[in-house]
Amino acid sequence: MRLTAEEVIQRFLQPAEPPDATVDRILFGSPQAEVTGIAVTFLASQSVLEQAAALGANFVISHEGIFYSHHAGGDHLNGDPVFLAKRKWIEQSGIVVYRLHDHIHRCRPDGITAGLVKALEWESYVREVRPESSIVRLPELSLRELAAHVKDKLGLAALRVVGDLSMPCSRVGLLAGYRGGAATAIPLLGREDVDAVIAGEGPEWETPEYVRDAMRQGRKKALVLIGHAASEEPGMRALAVKLREALPDIPVRFIADRPVFQIV
């Protein structure tokens, strides 16, 4: 099956109604380029792009922005040597880079959150799916056991926890990516009576401080922060599987970069 980058996007990457304003678009390369190999990733870092090229992938699908900002395409970095070198490398490679963020989040269920639920093997425990979160009802386990399960299933070296590690957890809210802030996490912990929230990341002075005060008041609440990439990579990995099934004649690979932070 011969397909151009534009055809792949239109036929396989836009399952949801696009919003009026979206960051989803081709960042580099020609829409008419024939796709000979696809690399799917959380974020097209320099390393990921080089790996994609070495594997023969000329179409890279990146969930997050590749120039260190959600909205900006690099204009804010005019003259910066790192930005200029990365841009030059991409242009010379001929690789088509496509940003896929809004559409996959607008699927119902959210494709990124659904991938996280699947990776944690909690699909049968889902009790409610919302645009920004999923709520699961688990067999009761301690916060320590919950954290250990998440680390094991996602292959994480570490995660951050706020709460009493011995407290029981059953009703858990999942918030992928940057949804761990007050606006999304606190209503789950408060009005929705969730025992714990598992999120990618969020401002440290918001939800973590809410949980600290809740604990001081004798309320059993907890927050588990696993990292932005760790929370969203499973959804992009699941997308790669779907594309592989839909496009058997085109090699499709998921590329995960090494964790950006070192634990010292």
C-alpha positions in Angstrom: 0.0 0.0 0.0 1.6 3.3 -1.2 0.6 6.2 1.0 1.7 9.8 1.4 2.2 11.4 4.8 -1.0 13.4 4.2 -3.0 10.2 3.4 -1.7 8.5 6.6 -2.8 11.5 8.6 -6.2 11.8 7.1 -7.0 8.1 7.2 -5.5 6.9 10.4 -4.6 9.8 12.7 -7.8 11.9 12.9 -10.5 9.8 14.6 -11.9 12.7 16.5 -13.4 16.0 15.4 -10.5 18.5 15.2 -10.8 21.5 17.5 -10.9 25.0 16.1 -7.3 25.6 17.2 -4.9 22.7 17.3 -1.2 22.1 17.5 -1.6 19.0 15.4 0.1 19.5 12.1 3.1 18.6 9.9 6.1 20.4 11.4 8.7 19.4 8.8 8.7 17.7 5.5 6.3 17.4 2.5 2.7 16.2 2.9 3.2 14.4 -0.4 6.2 12.4 0.7 5.6 8.6 0.3 5.8 7.0 3.7 8.2 4.1 3.8 8.5 3.7 7.5 6.8 5.2 10.6 8.3 5.9 14.0 5.8 6.8 16.8 7.2 8.5 20.0 6.2 10.6 23.0 8.5 13.4 22.0 10.8 13.5 18.9 14.1 14.3 20.7 17.3 14.5 18.8 18.1 10.9 19.9 14.7 9.6 18.8 15.0 11.3 15.4 18.4 9.8 14.8 17.1 6.4 15.8 14.2 6.8 13.4 16.5 7.7 10.5 18.8 4.7 11.3 15.7 2.4 11.2 14.6 3.8 7.8 11.5 5.6 9.2 10.8 8.8 7.1 7.6 9.7 9.0 7.8 10.5 12.7 4.7 11.0 14.9 5.5 13.0 18.0 2.9 13.6 20.7 4.6 16.5 22.4 6.2 19.6 20.8 9.8 19.1 19.6 11.1 22.6 20.5 10.5 22.8 24.2 7.1 24.5 24.3 3.6 23.3 23.8 2.5 26.0 21.3 5.7 27.5 19.9 7.3 26.1 16.7 10.7 27.5 17.6 10.3 31.2 17.0 10.9 31.8 20.7 14.3 30.3 20.3 15.5 32.4 17.3 19.3 32.2 17.3 19.6 29.5 19.9 22.3 27.0 18.9 20.5 23.9 20.1 17.3 24.8 18.3 19.2 25.8 15.1 21.2 22.5 15.0 18.1 20.3 15.6 16.1 22.2 12.9 18.9 21.9 10.4 19.3 18.2 11.1 15.6 17.5 10.5 15.5 19.6 7.3 18.6 17.8 5.9 17.2 14.4 6.9 14.0 14.8 4.8 12.0 13.2 7.6 8.3 14.2 7.9 7.6 15.2 11.5 3.9 15.2 12.5 2.6 16.5 15.8 -0.2 14.4 17.1 -1.5 15.8 20.4 -5.1 17.2 20.3 -6.8 14.5 18.2 -5.7 11.6 20.3 -6.7 13.3 23.5 -10.1 14.2 22.0 -10.9 10.5 21.3 -13.5 9.0 23.6 -12.0 7.4 25.6 -8.9 9.6 25.5 -6.4 7.5 23.6 -3.5 8.5 25.9 -5.3 7.8 29.1 -6.7 4.5 27.7 -3.1 3.4 26.9 -2.1 4.1 30.5 -5.0 2.1 31.8 -4.1 -0.8 29.5 -0.5 -0.7 30.5 -1.5 -0.9 34.2 -3.8 -3.8 33.4 -6.7 -2.1 34.9 -9.2 -2.2 32.0 -11.6 -4.4 33.8 -11.6 -2.0 36.8 -12.6 1.1 35.0 -15.8 2.6 36.5 -16.0 6.0 34.8 -14.4 7.6 31.8 -14.2 11.4 31.5 -12.6 13.6 28.9 -9.7 14.3 31.2 -9.6 11.3 33.5 -10.5 7.7 34.2 -11.7 6.4 37.5 -11.0 2.8 38.5 -12.2 0.7 41.4 -9.5 -1.7 42.5 -9.4 -4.5 45.0 -8.2 -2.8 48.2 -4.4 -2.4 48.5 -2.1 -0.1 50.4 -0.6 3.0 48.8 2.8 1.3 49.0 1.4 -1.7 47.0 -0.3 0.7 44.5 2.9 2.5 43.9 4.8 -0.7 43.5 2.3 -2.0 41.0 2.6 1.2 38.9 6.4 1.0 39.0 6.4 -2.6 37.9 3.9 -2.3 35.1 5.5 0.9 33.6 9.1 -0.2 34.2 9.9 2.9 36.3 13.1 3.3 38.4 11.2 5.7 40.7 8.1 7.7 41.3 7.0 10.4 43.7 4.3 9.8 46.3 2.4 12.1 48.7 0.5 10.3 51.4 0.6 7.6 54.1 2.1 4.5 52.4 0.1 2.2 54.7 -3.3 3.8 53.8 -5.8 1.7 51.9 -6.6 2.5 48.3 -9.4 1.3 46.2 -11.0 4.2 44.2 -8.2 5.7 42.0 -8.3 8.6 39.5 -5.9 8.5 36.5 -4.7 11.8 35.0 -2.2 11.5 32.2 0.4 14.1 31.2 0.2 17.6 32.8 -3.3 17.1 34.3 -2.0 16.6 37.9 -2.6 20.3 38.8 -5.3 21.6 41.1 -8.0 22.2 38.5 -8.2 18.5 37.5 -6.8 16.5 40.5 -8.3 18.3 43.5 -12.0 17.8 42.4 -11.3 14.0 42.2 -9.8 13.9 45.6 -12.4 16.1 47.2 -15.9 16.0 45.6 -15.5 12.6 43.9 -14.1 10.9 47.0 -11.1 9.3 45.2 -8.6 7.7 47.6 -5.6 8.4 45.3 -4.8 10.2 42.1 -2.1 8.9 39.7 -0.9 11.7 37.4 2.0 12.5 35.2 3.0 15.8 36.6 1.6 19.2 37.8 2.7 22.3 39.8 4.3 21.1 43.1 2.5 23.8 45.1 -1.0 22.7 44.1 -2.2 19.1 44.5 0.8 17.9 46.6 0.1 20.7 49.1 -3.7 19.9 49.1 -2.9 16.3 49.9 -0.5 17.3 52.7 -3.2 19.5 54.3 -5.8 16.7 53.8 -3.5 14.3 55.7 -3.0 16.8 58.5 -6.8 16.9 58.8 -7.0 13.2 59.1 -8.3 12.6 55.6 -6.8 9.6 53.8 -5.8 11.0 50.4 -2.8 10.3 48.2 -1.0 11.5 45.1 1.3 9.4 42.9 3.3 11.3 40.3 4.9 9.1 37.6 6.3 11.7 35.2 4.8 13.2 32.0 6.5 10.9 29.6 5.9 7.8 31.7 2.1 8.6 31.8 1.8 9.3 28.1 4.2 6.8 26.4 1.7 3.9 26.8 -0.9 5.7 24.8 1.5 6.4 21.9 2.8 2.8 22.1 -0.8 1.6 21.7 -1.1 3.9 18.7 1.9 2.3 17.1 0.3 -1.1 17.5 -2.9 0.1 15.8 -1.0 1.6 12.9 1.0 -1.6 12.6 -2.2 -3.6 12.2 -3.7 -1.1 9.8 -0.6 -0.7 7.7 1.0 -4.2 7.3 3.1 -3.1 4.3 4.7 -0.2 6.2 7.2 -0.8 9.1 5.9 0.9 12.2 8.0 1.2 15.3 7.6 2.8 18.7 10.7 4.6 19.9 11.1 5.5 23.6 14.0 7.8 24.6 15.9 7.1 27.8 14.4 8.9 30.9 15.3 12.5 30.8 16.1 12.7 34.5 18.8 10.9 36.4 18.2 9.7 40.0 21.1 10.7 42.2 
